[in-house]
Amino acid sequence: MVSKNIRSLKRLEKDKEELLTHNDILIPKFDEKNPLIWLIDFIGPKNSLYEGEKFTLQFKFSDSYV
């Protein structure tokens, strides 16, 4: 489902650019067919129970995201 709300798409594009520019930990993946779904990969931090483990978060934004 692609957003019909232009305002939410513009906001997501702005947030996407900021994530790509100011990030050195997260590995984002974006679905070009559905800009309302983001997948973010990250590796567990050193000296933690999760060290070296890969995690993926899925974000689903609504049409009303602004």
Buried (B, 14 or more C-beta within 10 A) or exposed (E): EEBEBEEBBEBBEEEBEEBEEEEEEEEBEBEEEEBBBBEBEBBEEEEEEEEEEEEEEEEEBEBEBE
